Amino acid sequence: MNTGLRGELRRNEPLAGYTSWRAGGAADRFYIPADADDLARFLAQLPEDEEVTWLGLGSNLLVRDGGVRGTVILVRNVLADLTDEGGGVIRAGAGVPCAKVARFSVRADLTGAEFLAGIPGTLGGALAMNAGAFGGETWNIVREAETLDRRGRRRWRARREFATGYRSVALPAGEWFIGARLGLQPAADRDGEERIRALLAQRAATQPLGEFSCGSVFRNPEGDHAARLIEACGLKGRRIGGARVSEKHANFIINDGTASAADIEVLIDLVAATVAEQTGIRLQPEVRIIGTSG
């Protein structure tokens, strides 16, 4: 590895503290790039078969107790550019928290991105999974996305180049999102901040904020809600070790501070199996589960 890189490379870095579930093992290698150019140089020097995992706020991620092979790249606070390019276009890096993008947009007198305030991750994660909240979806406001490949090449790709669906995006093999241009509308009023406050109040009233969770664990099946199905199956409060199904919102699994990643994963599987047995509907996880078992 070229010592001319300006970022920080760590080995056997514990990952639990980088995830909102506060559970899981360590990364074999963990790189914090200095900026996008440094990241490009770092990727270009990796072996072709090196497994690469990107990490933002860790809010939609379960790292198994055995940790992650290969290299984990931390982009929060790194790919952090956020600019108003005029004409209703905001450019944002993949490491910018979605809530920050939402507030920036309303301060620029633009509307259409307020729903991002309800997504507890970075824009990169939202792009990768077409994250949504309060009826909005990320790719509904994307004009073009910037990607980076294993050779360090950067590209701007138009919205039409991506096949998107509910919580899914088809990304060209060997490329990762490093930013996007969002197309928004001029605001008809100055009430954007108030709309965000109202959305966040709704979120606080219905979700177990302040506890260790990943947000929604399962995707909503077509025409229904995962939380309703889980609650109807009597699973609120169900516990495995230090993990339990939230009593406030059944599509959340809480770590009480003592849960292993295995506790959480076993509970995920138990919930899915119980709902399938009682309703015939197989819930699909929304959370990414990575790494090896301890």
ROKE-572420 format. One record per atom (N, C-alpha, C, O): residue in three letters; x, y, z. Coordinates in steps of 0.001 Angstrom, whole numbers, plus 500000, padded with zeros to 6 digits. Layout:
N
ALAXYZ ...
END
This chain:
294
MET500857498802500000 MET500000500000500000 MET500887501241500000 MET501823501332500794 ASN500607502177499134 ASN501392503400498994 ASN501300504251500257 ASN500209504627500683 THR502447504548500846 THR502434505375502055 THR502087506823501750 THR501911507621502670 GLY501982507181500446 GLY501606508535500079 GLY500137508837500302 GLY499720509988500171 LEU499345507833500635 LEU497940508069500947 LEU497820508968502170 LEU498620508880503101 ARG496810509833502157 ARG496665510816503231 ARG495642510420504287 ARG495482511105505297 GLY494949509303504046 GLY493961508852505021 GLY494585508014506120 GLY495806507883506212 GLU493723507450506948 GLU494178506651508093 GLU493733505209507933 GLU492541504930507805 LEU494695504294507942 LEU494414502862507844 LEU494573502216509207 LEU495624502333509837 ARG493524501530509664 ARG493576500807510938 ARG493337499325510682 ARG492720498947509686 ARG493822498505511577 ARG493629497057511468 ARG492869496548512688 ARG493048497028513807 ASN492011495554512432 ASN491194494961513503 ASN490418496037514267 ASN490411496061515498 GLU489778496907513525 GLU489023498010514128 GLU487637497540514556 GLU486860497097513710 PRO487300497624515852 PRO485947497249516299 PRO484894498132515627 PRO485046499352515559 LEU483824497502515131 LEU482822498236514365 LEU481546498559515147 LEU480724499350514685 ALA481375497957516323 ALA480114498160517046 ALA479823499637517269 ALA478678500072517143 GLY480847500406517597 GLY480646501819517871 GLY480316502651516656 GLY479914503807516783 TYR480480502076515478 TYR480163502787514244 TYR478762502461513736 TYR478347502979512699 THR478038501618514444 THR476688501238514024 THR475667501680515068 THR475974501780516256 SER474459501940514605 SER473426502397515531 SER472908501270516417 SER472254501534517425 TRP473189500012516057 TRP472798498881516898 TRP473821498610518003 TRP473529497904518969 ARG475009499170517854 ARG476078499024518855 ARG476402497546519129 ARG476542497125520278 ALA476516496785518051 ALA476839495365518181 ALA477696494951516994 ALA477689495606515952 GLY478437493855517161 GLY479188493295516053 GLY480683493280516272 GLY481194493840517242 GLY481375492631515356 GLY482809492419515468 GLY483636493503514796 GLY483177494629514605 ALA484876493140514438 ALA485843494107513928 ALA486060493951512430 ALA485740492918511843 ALA486613495001511822 ALA487007494974510414 ALA488461494569510320 ALA489292495037511098 ASP488775493698509369 ASP490182493354509144 ASP491000494605508893 ASP492036494824509521 ARG490523495426507964 ARG491150496707507656 ARG490064497771507597 ARG488941497516507164 PHE490425498963508041 PHE489449500047508188 PHE490124501317507718 PHE491134501738508282 TYR489562501934506673 TYR490221503112506111 TYR489323504336506221 TYR488142504301505876 ILE489924505431506718 ILE489246506723506783 ILE489945507639505787 ILE491005508184506092 PRO489366507816504595 PRO490042508635503569 PRO490079510105503952 PRO489253510593504723 ALA491066510797503388 ALA491159512235503643 ALA490109512997502851 ALA489570513994503332 ASP489812512537501638 ASP488823513166500781 ASP488543512217499620 ASP489039511091499604 ALA487757512662498658 ALA487371511791497548 ALA488571511406496689 ALA488646510274496211 ASP489507512327496486 ASP490689511999495687 ASP491546510954496389 ASP492056510035495748 ASP491704511091497692 ASP492473510108498460 ASP491777508750498417 ASP492437507717498302 LEU490460508750498508 LEU489696507504498430 LEU489900506833497078 LEU490069505616497008 ALA489886507616496011 ALA490099507056494675 ALA491471506395494573 ALA491600505306494013 ARG492487507050495112 ARG493825506466495067 ARG493898505194495906 ARG494552504223495523 PHE493224505208497051 PHE493230504026497910 PHE492592502832497204 PHE493150501735497212 LEU491426503042496595 LEU490738501947495910 LEU491578501403494751 LEU491614500197494509 ALA492249502309494042 ALA493042501889492888 ALA494193500972493293 ALA494698500215492464 GLN494612501029494551 GLN495733500225495007 GLN495317498908495648 GLN496169498074495956 LEU494025498714495852 LEU493574497474496466 LEU493661496313495480 LEU493521496515494274 PRO493889495109495977 PRO493824493937495101 PRO492424493806494501 PRO491430494173495127 GLU492364493282493290 GLU491086493159492588 GLU490068492326493367 GLU488862492555493268 ASP490568491350494149 ASP489645490462494858 ASP489377490904496296 ASP488741490178497060 GLU489860492090496664 GLU489637492585498025 GLU488170492953498215 GLU487611493716497427 GLU487553492420499248 GLU486169492780499549 GLU486135494170500160 GLU486917494476501060 VAL485238495008499677 VAL485137496388500144 VAL483729496638500675 VAL482742496328500008 THR483646497198501868 THR482370497548502497 THR482399499030502846 THR483359499517503444 TRP481341499742502467 TRP481255501171502757 TRP480385501384503996 TRP479380500702504200 LEU480799502342504807 LEU480114502592506067 LEU479867504084506230 LEU480795504892506179 GLY478590504437506429 GLY478233505825506682 GLY477933506017508168 GLY478842506035508997 LEU476656506159508491 LEU476256506280509896 LEU475942504923510528 LEU475659504851511724 GLY475988503847509735 GLY475772502507510299 GLY474368502310510823 GLY474158501539511759 SER473390503002510227 SER472033502954510765 SER471154501906510110 SER470011501717510527 ASN471651501234509114 ASN470852500196508455 ASN471706498953508279 ASN471674498295507239 LEU472483498641509339 LEU473555497659509211 LEU473672496801510461 LEU473679497305511584 LEU473765495490510240 LEU474112494568511315 LEU475426493894510954 LEU475523493205509938 VAL476438494098511792 VAL477741493460511603 VAL477789492228512492 VAL477667492334513712 ARG477965491076511893 ARG478019489845512687 ARG479218489858513634 ARG480177490606513442 ASP479138489012514659 ASP480120489050515743 ASP481523488663515306 ASP482499489052515946 GLY481637487897514216 GLY482953487514513725 GLY483654488601512939 GLY484811488438512551 GLY482976489697512702 GLY483591490819512014 GLY483513490722510505 GLY482845489847509954 VAL484212491642509841 VAL484123491813508392 VAL485495491593507773 VAL486482492221508158 ARG485529490690506809 ARG486773490456506069 ARG486969491569505042 ARG486019492248504653 GLY488203491741504616 GLY488502492766503636 GLY488629494134504276 GLY489117494267505398 THR488187495149503552 THR488367496536503979 THR487029497233504138 THR486158497136503273 VAL486874497933505244 VAL485713498790505474 VAL486170500237505299 VAL487192500641505855 ILE485418501009504533 ILE485748502410504277 ILE484704503293504945 ILE483508503156504689 LEU485160504194505798 LEU484257505107506502 LEU484128506398505705 LEU485126507074505454 VAL482897506748505303 VAL482702507947504480 VAL482019509087505226 VAL481985510213504730 ARG481479508816506399 ARG480848509917507139 ARG481898510991507434 ARG483046510681507754 ASN481496512227507322 ASN482370513378507566 ASN483532513464506583 ASN484431514284506766 VAL483529512628505537 VAL484600512673504529 VAL484026513144503201 VAL484414514197502695 LEU483101512370502633 LEU482424512791501398 LEU481285513715501813 LEU480111513348501765 ALA481662514918502221 ALA480728515775502951 ALA480405517079502246 ALA479922518015502883 ASP480663517165500934 ASP480344518400500229 ASP478837518587500140 ASP478093517623499959 LEU478399519816500266 LEU476973520136500223 LEU476838521561499710 LEU477130522519500426 THR476391521693498459 THR476345523012497835 THR475040523218497069 THR474441522274496554 ASP474623524470497012 ASP473467524874496218 ASP474006525329494864 ASP474661526367494774 GLU473732524552493807 GLU474257524873492484 GLU473331525786491688 GLU473629526134490545 GLY472213526173492287 GLY471275527043491604 GLY470310526265490732 GLY470543525096490422 GLY469236526908490341 GLY468251526269489486 GLY467543525101490134 GLY467044524216489438 GLY467490525081491454 GLY466822523998492168 GLY467676522761492355 GLY467158521710492731 VAL468977522860492101 VAL469858521687492199 VAL470780521811493408 VAL471468522816493593 ILE470773520761494220 ILE471701520656495344 ILE472650519504495070 ILE472224518415494683 ARG473930519747495272 ARG474932518684495145 ARG475360518269496550 ARG475716519112497373 ALA475323516964496815 ALA475657516463498143 ALA476523515220498040 ALA476303514367497180 GLY477506515125498921 GLY478369513962498984 GLY477705512813499711 GLY476761513006500476 ALA478213511603499461 ALA477616510403500044 ALA477749510341501553 ALA477005509607502202 GLY478680511092502129 GLY478869511048503574 GLY478049512050504353 GLY478171512127505576 VAL477206512829503666 VAL476383513832504349 VAL475153513170504948 VAL474452512445504242 PRO474866513394506231 PRO473638512844506806 PRO472402513350506060 PRO472335514520505682 CYS471443512480505857 CYS470221512866505140 CYS469520514035505808 CYS469000514918505125 ALA469498514052507128 ALA468823515145507836 ALA469476516487507527 ALA468795517510507454 LYS470791516482507344 LYS471493517728507007 LYS471121518197505612 LYS470979519396505374 VAL470961517245504677 VAL470527517598503326 VAL469140518235503372 VAL468884519229502692 ALA468248517659504175 ALA466888518194504285 ALA466894519627504780 ALA466212520482504215 ARG467654519900505826 ARG467677521252506395 ARG468353522235505448 ARG467922523382505326 PHE469400521790504785 PHE470084522653503825 PHE469139523070502702 PHE469156524217502256 SER468322522132502253 SER467414522418501134 SER466380523477501512 SER466098524378500722 VAL465818523372502705 VAL464792524356503063 VAL465408525730503312 VAL464767526756503080 ARG466659525744503786 ARG467328527034503969 ARG467691527678502638 ARG467918528884502552 ALA467741526840501595 ALA467958527363500242 ALA466630527685499562 ALA466594527931498356 ASP465542527684500327 ASP464196527978499817 ASP463766526992498745 ASP463157527369497744 LEU464094525712498969 LEU463703524643498070 LEU462854523637498824 LEU462964523504500043 THR462010522932498093 THR461160521926498716 THR461231520619497929 THR461557520602496742 GLY460919519532498621 GLY460948518214498004 GLY461868517239498699 GLY461781516031498479 ALA462769517765499554 ALA463719516903500260 ALA463431516821501755 ALA464205516222502502 GLU462319517420502201 GLU462057517429503643 GLU461977516017504221 GLU462376515801505365 PHE461469515050503449 PHE461323513685503957 PHE462651513070504371 PHE462679512147505184 LEU463760513577503817 LEU465074513032504163 LEU465386513206505651 LEU466228512493506196 ALA464719514140506299 ALA464939514343507731 ALA464571513111508543 ALA465046512940509665 GLY463731512258507984 GLY463310511050508697 GLY464160509833508404 GLY463853508742508886 ILE465224509989507624 ILE466101508865507288 ILE467375508989508114 ILE468135509936507912 PRO467637508058509044 PRO468754508220509981 PRO470086507702509437 PRO470811506989510131 GLY470400508061508201 GLY471655507610507611 GLY472231508684506723 GLY471763509823506726 THR473257508319505953 THR473876509257505029 THR473206509180503664 THR472445508254503381 LEU473501510166502825 LEU472936510164501486 LEU473427508948500691 LEU472681508395499883 GLY474674508535500917 GLY475184507366500207 GLY474367506129500468 GLY474044505382499543 GLY474028505905501728 GLY473187504766502066 GLY471799504898501488 GLY471207503915501042 ALA471275506122501494 ALA469938506355500927 ALA469929506099499428 ALA468962505557498893 LEU471006506487498747 LEU471103506224497313 LEU471179504726497042 LEU470547504226496110 ALA471946504017497850 ALA472187502599497601 ALA470944501740497785 ALA470828500683497166 MET470012502181498630 MET468832501355498894 MET467522502063498560 MET466445501544498852 ASN467608503247497951 ASN466400504028497684 ASN465579504190498964 ASN464389503880499016 ALA466260504684499979 ALA465619504858501281 ALA464461505840501188 ALA464462506746500354 GLY463474505647502054 GLY462314506523502048 GLY461784506779503442 GLY462103506066504393 ALA460972507808503539 ALA460304508152504801 ALA459172509113504488 ALA459263509913503557 PHE458105509029505271 PHE456977509959505163 PHE456448510065503731 PHE456037511141503295 GLY456460508954503008 GLY455911508936501665 GLY456861509362500562 GLY456497509319499387 GLY458086509776500919 GLY459063510176499909 GLY460126509111499723 GLY460423508355500648 GLU460701509048498530 GLU461796508124498234 GLU462965508881497622 GLU462780509818496845 THR464162508462497981 THR465372509175497582 THR465464509384496075 THR465726510496495617 TRP465249508316495301 TRP465482508423493861 TRP464415509235493130 TRP464559509505491938 ASN463362509622493815 ASN462388510523493201 ASN462959511930493011 ASN462436512708492213 ILE464030512259493741 ILE464602513607493637 ILE466022513600493073 ILE466658514651492997 VAL466529512427492676 VAL467883512355492120 VAL467867512731490639 VAL467080512187489864 ARG468738513661490251 ARG468922513986488834 ARG470058513169488227 ARG469933512623487131 GLU471157513096488952 GLU472287512284488532 GLU473097511911489765 GLU473063512598490785 ALA473819510816489645 ALA474606510318490765 ALA476052510165490338 ALA476346509809489197 GLU476951510441491273 GLU478379510270491006 GLU478840508956491614 GLU478543508651492769 THR479573508181490817 THR480071506896491285 THR481599506856491192 THR482231507642490486 LEU482150505911491932 LEU483591505673491951 LEU483807504184491800 LEU483136503390492459 ASP484744503790490934 ASP484974502365490764 ASP486290501931491396 ASP487016502745491966 ARG486586500645491289 ARG487756500077491951 ARG489068500625491413 ARG490093500549492090 ARG489050501167490224 ARG490267501744489661 ARG490408503229489972 ARG491328503892489492 GLY489490503738490777 GLY489560505131491168 GLY488952506086490174 GLY489176507293490271 ARG488180505583489208 ARG487569506437488195 ARG486212506946488674 ARG485392506183489184 ARG485995508238488502 ARG484749508869488907 ARG483891509131487681 ARG484392509506486621 ARG482576508924487845 ARG481633509132486749 ARG480371509791487288 ARG479938509517488407 TRP479790510663486474 TRP478440511149486730 TRP477491510358485835 TRP477664510326484616 ARG476503509730486432 ARG475531508931485683 ARG474142509546485853 ARG473755509941486953 ALA473409509619484757 ALA472064510190484776 ALA471095509265485500 ALA471320508059485603 ARG470026509848485993 ARG468994509087486702 ARG468487507909485872 ARG468213506840486418 ARG468364508090484588 ARG467801507039483738 ARG468703505807483635 ARG468259504754483177 GLU469961505929484056 GLU470882504794483979 GLU470681503799485110 GLU471302502736485109 PHE469827504122486073 PHE469622503262487235 PHE468203502715487255 PHE467234503454487078 ALA468097501429487471 ALA466790500797487688 ALA466512500819489178 ALA467246500219489964 THR465455501509489563 THR465145501652490984 THR463759501092491280 THR462883501048490417 GLY463592500670492522 GLY462310500175492986 GLY462191500419494473 GLY462974501170495053 TYR461219499790495084 TYR461027499954496519 TYR462236499375497258 TYR462464498165497246 ARG462990500243497890 ARG464184499894498668 ARG465209499121497836 ARG465904498248498355 SER465299499443496551 SER466263498739495705 SER466780499658494604 SER466045500486494066 VAL468061499492494282 VAL468708500235493211 VAL469714499304492542 VAL470482498631493230 ALA469720499257491222 ALA470698498472490486 ALA471882499371490149 ALA471759500307489358 LEU473023499079490755 LEU474238499863490572 LEU475213499061489724 LEU475366497861489951 PRO475881499685488750 PRO476854498938487946 PRO477874498220488821 PRO478326498764489828 ALA478233497004488438 ALA479166496196489226 ALA480492496933489398 ALA481022497527488459 GLY481010496878490622 GLY482305497478490887 GLY482297498978491027 GLY483351499611490978 GLU481105499570491205 GLU480995501007491428 GLU480247501272492726 GLU479431500468493179 TRP480553502430493309 TRP479886502839494538 TRP479486504304494412 TRP480122505074493693 PHE478423504677495120 PHE477971506064495111 PHE478877506934495971 PHE479213506574497099 ILE479268508077495428 ILE480018509038496245 ILE479319510397496300 ILE479804511309496971 GLY478198510545495613 GLY477464511798495685 GLY476325511832494689 GLY476124510895493917 ALA475590512917494719 ALA474451513057493806 ALA474075514517493652 ALA474387515358494495 ARG473392514792492544 ARG472710516074492374 ARG471218515815492532 ARG470655514927491891 LEU470600516589493380 LEU469176516439493671 LEU468413517585493022 LEU468807518746493134 GLY467324517255492346 GLY466496518266491707 GLY465273518577492551 GLY464422517715492771 LEU465191519813493023 LEU464110520222493922 LEU463319521380493314 LEU463672521899492255 GLN462257521771493992 GLN461378522824493507 GLN461482524061494401 GLN461739523943495599 PRO461285525241493822 PRO461260526446494666 PRO460125526344495688 PRO459013525932495358 ALA460416526715496900 ALA459401526651497951 ALA458398527788497779 ALA458770528926497495 ALA457126527459497957 ALA456079528474497832 ALA455937529286499110 ALA455262530316499127 ASP456577528819500186 ASP456477529512501465 ASP457790529336502220 ASP458728528729501704 ARG457857529855503418 ARG459055529746504255 ARG458817528776505405 ARG459405528919506477 ASP457948527785505179 ASP457560526880506259 ASP458297525543506219 ASP457876524585506867 GLY459393525472505464 GLY460109524203505353 GLY460622523685506677 GLY460505522493506963 GLU461193524566507497 GLU461690524146508815 GLU460559523617509674 GLU460728522647510413 GLU459398524262509574 GLU458248523803510360 GLU457776522444509870 GLU457379521603510677 ARG457812522213508557 ARG457434520897508038 ARG458383519820508542 ARG457955518720508891 ILE459657520136508580 ILE460632519166509104 ILE460374518904510577 ILE460408517753511013 ARG460118519949511350 ARG459837519752512782 ARG458616518871512981 ARG458597518022513872 ALA457591519071512149 ALA456378518261512271 ALA456656516799511930 ALA456155515896512599 LEU457453516570510893 LEU457802515196510527 LEU458612514519511632 LEU458382513354511955 LEU459556515254512205 LEU460374514674513270 LEU459551514420514530 LEU459804513457515254 ALA458567515281514795 ALA457686515049515940 ALA456855513789515725 ALA456639513010516654 GLN456395513597514493 GLN455650512373514163 GLN456541511145514350 GLN456101510125514880 ARG457788511251513915 ARG458729510142514060 ARG458978509824515537 ARG458991508661515940 ALA459174510879516337 ALA459440510669517762 ALA458250510043518471 ALA458417509289519429 ALA457040510359517996 ALA455837509832518639 ALA455602508367518320 ALA454917507671519070 THR456168507886517206 THR455846506525516765 THR457035505572516773 THR456847504363516638 GLN458256506088516927 GLN459438505235516867 GLN460242505329518147 GLN460211506363518814 PRO460970504263518514 PRO461732504245519771 PRO463081504942519627 PRO464130504299519676 LEU463044506250519452 LEU464283507005519333 LEU465011507012520673 LEU464385506891521726 GLY466314507152520631 GLY467096507163521865 GLY467495505785522334 GLY468192505658523340 GLU467069504739521627 GLU467489503382521938 GLU468317502846520778 GLU468238503357519660 PHE469113501813521048 PHE469978501255520016 PHE469152500394519055 PHE468683499316519422 SER468980500881517825 SER468232500136516817 SER468797500488515450 SER469671501347515334 CYS468300499824514422 CYS468761500121513054 CYS467701500862512266 CYS467860501061511062 GLY466617501277512920 GLY465465501755512178 GLY464604500564511799 GLY464605499553512501 SER463878500667510713 SER462999499572510300 SER463821498357509886 SER464760498472509098 VAL463465497202510417 VAL464200495967510130 VAL463728495338508830 VAL464543494856508043 PHE462408495338508595 PHE461833494656507431 PHE461190495643506465 PHE460674496686506869 ARG461230495294505188 ARG460502496042504184 ARG459007495837504374 ARG458575494791504858 ASN458228496822503997 ASN456782496651504027 ASN456354495800502834 ASN456690496130501696 PRO455616494706503071 PRO455106493939501931 PRO454057494753501192 PRO453439495645501772 GLU453856494455499928 GLU452923495226499119 GLU451529495217499740 GLU450969494159500026 GLY450982496408499941 GLY449634496542500466 GLY449496496367501963 GLY448379496321502480 ASP450616496268502672 ASP450538496071504123 ASP451755496721504772 ASP452592497318504095 HIS451840496593506105 HIS452963497137506855 HIS453577496037507706 HIS452868495284508374 ALA454890495955507675 ALA455578494937508458 ALA455245495072509942 ALA455026494073510627 ALA455207496300510432 ALA454932496508511861 ALA453565495950512245 ALA453418495342513305 ARG452565496156511389 ARG451225495649511701 ARG451228494128511779 ARG450627493542512679 LEU451909493497510831 LEU451960492035510812 LEU452682491492512045 LEU452233490524512659 ILE453792492116512399 ILE454569491653513549 ILE453762491806514836 ILE453741490910515681 GLU453101492949514970 GLU452277493164516162 GLU451103492195516203 GLU450768491674517267 ALA450476491949515059 ALA449334491030515005 ALA449724489611515393 ALA448886488830515844 CYS450994489286515217 CYS451485487958515592 CYS451932487895517047 CYS452496486890517480 GLY451686488958517799 GLY451984488955519233 GLY453450489018519562 GLY453878488495520591 LEU454242489658518694 LEU455691489632518879 LEU456267490864519556 LEU457464490896519845 LYS455462491869519816 LYS455989493025520539 LYS456566492578521887 LYS455920491835522626 GLY457764493027522200 GLY458394492667523464 GLY459118491335523446 GLY459775490984524426 ARG459016490580522355 ARG459705489283522284 ARG461203489505522359 ARG461731490417521723 ARG461895488672523137 ARG463304488914523441 ARG464154487684523156 ARG463744486551523411 ILE465347487930522621 ILE466405486935522529 ILE467644487584523124 ILE468162488547522559 GLY468130487082524247 GLY469282487703524897 GLY469013489172525186 GLY468017489519525820 GLY469907490028524715 GLY469740491464524942 GLY468995492173523833 GLY468973493404523799 ALA468379491426522918 ALA467628492020521803 ALA466142491786522004 ALA465737490710522446 ARG465321492785521685 ARG463876492615521821 ARG463154493408520747 ARG463662494408520241 VAL461966492944520410 VAL461099493675519499 VAL460502494856520264 VAL459947494682521349 SER460617496037519703 SER460165497243520388 SER458674497191520692 SER457863496769519868 GLU458341497629521887 GLU456927497749522253 GLU456280498972521610 GLU455056499039521499 LYS457091499936521187 LYS456561501170520605 LYS456319501027519107 LYS455344501565518580 HIS457195500310518425 HIS457077500120516976 HIS457601498722516662 HIS458791498451516824 ALA456723497846516219 ALA457063496433516107 ALA458083496122515016 ALA458634495021514993 ASN458347497067514111 ASN459353496823513074 ASN460732497313513497 ASN461631497444512667 PHE460892497579514769 PHE462188497952515329 PHE462640496867516292 PHE461839496360517077 ILE463908496511516239 ILE464511495606517218 ILE465535496403518010 ILE466401497069517443 ILE465422496322519317 ILE466223497132520217 ILE467344496303520842 ILE467135495160521247 ASN468521496889520911 ASN469613496329521714 ASN469588497041523055 ASN469751498259523122 ASP469384496277524125 ASP469317496918525448 ASP470694497281525986 ASP470812497758527115 GLY471724497063525198 GLY473089497369525604 GLY473915496129525860 GLY475131496212526036 THR473261494980525880 THR473983493730526149 THR473872492737524993 THR474456491655525061 ALA473140493079523942 ALA472888492130522851 ALA474131491904522005 ALA474888492833521720 SER474323490672521615 SER475301490363520583 SER474618490508519232 SER473391490565519146 ALA475425490567518176 ALA474836490578516843 ALA474057489296516594 ALA473044489307515895 ALA474528488189517166 ALA473822486911517006 ALA472442486968517640 ALA471485486435517078 ASP472319487612518813 ASP470999487782519443 ASP470045488481518480 ASP468901488061518303 ILE470534489554517862 ILE469695490348516976 ILE469303489550515741 ILE468145489575515323 GLU470266488841515156 GLU469973488099513937 GLU469014486939514199 GLU468131486662513387 VAL469191486268515327 VAL468264485177515666 VAL466851485728515849 VAL465879485096515434 LEU466735486901516465 LEU465416487499516658 LEU464809487925515314 LEU463606487767515102 ILE465624488456514419 ILE465135488782513074 ILE464553487536512412 ILE463455487572511854 ASP465302486433512479 ASP464847485194511850 ASP463578484666512512 ASP462685484152511837 LEU463505484796513842 LEU462328484335514572 LEU461092485130514163 LEU460027484554513942 VAL461231486445514063 VAL460105487289513664 VAL459638486918512264 VAL458440486757512032 ALA460577486780511327 ALA460206486449509953 ALA459514485096509881 ALA458521484943509171 ALA460036484111510615 ALA459456482767510578 ALA458067482753511202 ALA457171482077510695 THR457874483490512299 THR456580483524512976 THR455521484186512103 THR454400483691511987 VAL455892485319511486 VAL454943486008510606 VAL454595485122509410 VAL453437485063508997 ALA455589484437508855 ALA455319483549507717 ALA454389482413508120 ALA453484482055507366 GLU454603481847509296 GLU453784480725509757 GLU452344481151510003 GLU451410480425509665 GLN452167482338510597 GLN450830482768510987 GLN450060483484509878 GLN448829483480509882 THR450768484095508933 THR450084484897507917 THR450353484433506486 THR449626484805505565 GLY451392483624506299 GLY451768483222504948 GLY452601484253504217 GLY452947484054503053 ILE452930485353504877 ILE453738486419504268 ILE455163486330504790 ILE455381486344506001 ARG456126486240503897 ARG457526486178504289 ARG458121487571504231 ARG458333488118503148 LEU458388488142505384 LEU458968489481505437 LEU460416489446504948 LEU461173488525505255 GLN460775490467504186 GLN462136490585503679 GLN462893491651504465 GLN462395492765504626 PRO464095491327504959 PRO464859492322505725 PRO465194493552504893 PRO465541493448503716 GLU465086494694505512 GLU465544495944504920 GLU466974496224505355 GLU467738496876504643 VAL467327495724506534 VAL468663495920507090 VAL469680495066506338 VAL469377493944505931 ARG470886495600506157 ARG471994494817505574 ARG472686494048506694 ARG473001494604507745 ILE472914492776506453 ILE473622491927507419 ILE474914491484506762 ILE474898490840505713 ILE476048491833507386 ILE477346491546506776 ILE478261490864507782 ILE478002490864508986 GLY479345490280507257 GLY480370489713508119 GLY480163488230508376 GLY479308487587507766 THR480961487704509288 THR480953486293509631 THR480511486109511070 THR480689486998511903 SER479942484967511352 SER479492484658512709 SER480709484438513617 SER481760483973513176 GLY480533484785514895 GLY481628484638515843 GLY481857483188516232 GLY482750482897517028 
END
